[in-house]
Amino acid sequence: GVAVIDQNRLLTDSVIGREIEARFDAASRDLAAENRRIEGELESEERALTAARATTPAAEFQKLAARFDEKVEGIRRMQEAKSRALARQRDEDRQKLIQRLSAFLMAAAQFFCL
């Protein structure tokens, strides 16, 4: 006989699959909270920079603004890398689970001559 393994069900209906998703969801929420905190800090810094514009010589202000932009871009790249790392870890965990469960199910099927 032929046995068909529904990988989505392995991920959604197994305790380990639900744990993988719960870890990913928690880490995603933590990262979103971190992003909101950083966004608030950057908005405050941007307001201060904008307020300083009136009293700062143009050349100096341009340097300050360029440094701020570099900082924002660096933070954005770092946070995006964190997000990609979370997704990559979830995908790796899912693949490991599927491989382990598939091997187990194949052995069970052979044992029971399915």
WOQUIVEN-V167360 format. One record per residue. RES is the residue in three letters. PHI is phi in radians with two decimals (* if undefined). Layout:
RES/PHI, RES/PHI
//
This chain:
GLY/*, VAL/-1.96, ALA/-1.91, VAL/-1.94, ILE/-1.84, ASP/-1.52, GLN/-1.09, ASN/-1.07, ARG/-1.19, LEU/-1.03, LEU/-1.35, THR/-1.59, ASP/-1.81, SER/-1.72, VAL/-1.05, ILE/-1.15, GLY/-1.08, ARG/-1.17, GLU/-1.15, ILE/-1.03, GLU/-1.15, ALA/-1.13, ARG/-1.10, PHE/-1.11, ASP/-1.08, ALA/-1.12, ALA/-1.13, SER/-1.14, ARG/-1.11, ASP/-1.08, LEU/-1.14, ALA/-1.10, ALA/-1.14, GLU/-1.07, ASN/-1.09, ARG/-1.12, ARG/-1.10, ILE/-1.09, GLU/-1.03, GLY/-1.08, GLU/-1.12, LEU/-1.19, GLU/-1.12, SER/-1.10, GLU/-1.10, GLU/-1.16, ARG/-1.09, ALA/-1.11, LEU/-1.12, THR/-1.10, ALA/-1.14, ALA/-1.34, ARG/-1.03, ALA/-1.14, THR/-1.92, THR/-1.90, PRO/-0.95, ALA/-0.95, ALA/-1.10, GLU/-1.17, PHE/-1.08, GLN/-1.05, LYS/-1.13, LEU/-1.09, ALA/-1.13, ALA/-1.12, ARG/-1.12, PHE/-1.10, ASP/-1.05, GLU/-1.09, LYS/-1.07, VAL/-1.07, GLU/-1.11, GLY/-1.10, ILE/-1.12, ARG/-1.05, ARG/-1.08, MET/-1.13, GLN/-1.21, GLU/-1.13, ALA/-1.12, LYS/-1.09, SER/-1.10, ARG/-1.11, ALA/-1.13, LEU/-1.08, ALA/-1.12, ARG/-1.11, GLN/-1.11, ARG/-1.07, ASP/-1.09, GLU/-1.13, ASP/-1.10, ARG/-1.09, GLN/-1.11, LYS/-1.07, LEU/-1.08, ILE/-1.07, GLN/-1.10, ARG/-1.14, LEU/-1.20, SER/-1.11, ALA/-1.08, PHE/-1.10, LEU/-1.15, MET/-1.14, ALA/-1.13, ALA/-1.11, ALA/-1.11, GLN/-1.18, PHE/-1.11, PHE/-1.64, CYS/0.95, LEU/-1.48
//
